[in-house]
Amino acid sequence: MDVVIGADHAGYELKQKMHTKLTDAGYTVVDVGAYAYEATDDYPDSAEAVARAVVAGKAAKGILFCGSGVGASIAANKVKGARACLCHDIYSAVQGVEHDDMNILALGGKIVGEALAWKLIVGFLGAQFDRDERFVRRLDKVIALETE
């Protein structure tokens, strides 16, 4: 599976650690930056890059890292077709994919440690959308909101 990752300065260190773990686990990683710690960078830039890559099909799923994960998820969700969610617990990281077809996981580099981040990522990447009628119906309603 191809996975796109991106971070601002506050998520940079965690992104780098997860990049290594993802590669070691056999994932193809598309890194859209930051490529170095830059205290003045802005989370909307990395969020947009990850969201656009996922929506364009350059990767099946994306992972965003910023300080809290909040700003990155807000920014990513402005891109039509992006369904980014901030998840700091396993249930949400998995259920967000299974029930809501979440395609981008946002993590707070100042909130979660390396071990929990990896567990969240493994759960997120391993989950698949449940095509049960009720979940498809709800997803269709969410997608319809993008056309208003």
MOSULTA-V755079 format. One record per backbone hydrogen bond with DSSP energy under -1.0 kcal/mol. NH is the residue of the N-H (numbers start at 1). CO is the residue of the C=O. E is the energy in kcal/mol with one decimal. If there is no record, write none. Layout:
nh=NH co=CO e=E
nh=NH co=CO e=E
//
This chain:
nh=3 co=28 e=-2.8
nh=4 co=61 e=-2.3
nh=5 co=30 e=-2.5
nh=6 co=63 e=-1.7
nh=7 co=33 e=-2.3
nh=8 co=65 e=-1.6
nh=15 co=11 e=-2.5
nh=16 co=12 e=-2.4
nh=17 co=13 e=-1.8
nh=18 co=14 e=-2.6
nh=19 co=15 e=-2.6
nh=20 co=16 e=-1.7
nh=21 co=17 e=-1.9
nh=22 co=18 e=-2.9
nh=23 co=19 e=-2.4
nh=24 co=20 e=-2.8
nh=25 co=21 e=-1.7
nh=26 co=23 e=-1.7
nh=27 co=22 e=-2.3
nh=28 co=1 e=-1.8
nh=30 co=3 e=-3.0
nh=32 co=5 e=-2.7
nh=41 co=38 e=-2.1
nh=45 co=42 e=-1.3
nh=47 co=43 e=-2.5
nh=48 co=44 e=-2.4
nh=49 co=45 e=-2.0
nh=50 co=46 e=-2.4
nh=51 co=47 e=-2.6
nh=52 co=48 e=-2.9
nh=53 co=49 e=-1.8
nh=54 co=50 e=-2.3
nh=55 co=51 e=-2.7
nh=56 co=52 e=-2.0
nh=57 co=54 e=-1.4
nh=58 co=53 e=-2.5
nh=60 co=2 e=-1.6
nh=61 co=2 e=-1.1
nh=62 co=103 e=-2.4
nh=63 co=4 e=-2.5
nh=64 co=105 e=-3.1
nh=65 co=6 e=-2.0
nh=66 co=107 e=-2.0
nh=73 co=69 e=-1.7
nh=74 co=70 e=-2.4
nh=75 co=71 e=-2.6
nh=76 co=72 e=-2.6
nh=77 co=73 e=-1.8
nh=78 co=75 e=-1.6
nh=79 co=76 e=-1.9
nh=82 co=79 e=-2.5
nh=85 co=104 e=-2.1
nh=87 co=106 e=-1.7
nh=93 co=89 e=-1.8
nh=94 co=90 e=-2.1
nh=95 co=91 e=-3.2
nh=96 co=92 e=-2.3
nh=98 co=94 e=-2.4
nh=99 co=95 e=-2.9
nh=101 co=97 e=-1.5
nh=102 co=96 e=-2.2
nh=103 co=83 e=-1.5
nh=104 co=83 e=-1.6
nh=105 co=62 e=-2.6
nh=106 co=85 e=-2.9
nh=107 co=64 e=-2.6
nh=109 co=66 e=-3.9
nh=110 co=67 e=-2.5
nh=111 co=108 e=-1.6
nh=112 co=108 e=-2.5
nh=117 co=113 e=-2.6
nh=118 co=114 e=-2.2
nh=119 co=115 e=-1.9
nh=120 co=116 e=-2.6
nh=121 co=117 e=-2.5
nh=122 co=118 e=-2.7
nh=123 co=119 e=-2.2
nh=124 co=120 e=-2.7
nh=125 co=121 e=-3.0
nh=126 co=122 e=-1.8
nh=127 co=123 e=-1.1
nh=130 co=98 e=-2.7
nh=136 co=132 e=-2.2
nh=137 co=133 e=-2.7
nh=138 co=134 e=-1.9
nh=139 co=135 e=-2.4
nh=140 co=136 e=-2.7
nh=141 co=137 e=-1.7
nh=142 co=138 e=-1.9
nh=143 co=139 e=-2.8
nh=144 co=140 e=-2.2
nh=145 co=141 e=-1.1
nh=146 co=143 e=-1.3
nh=147 co=144 e=-1.5
//
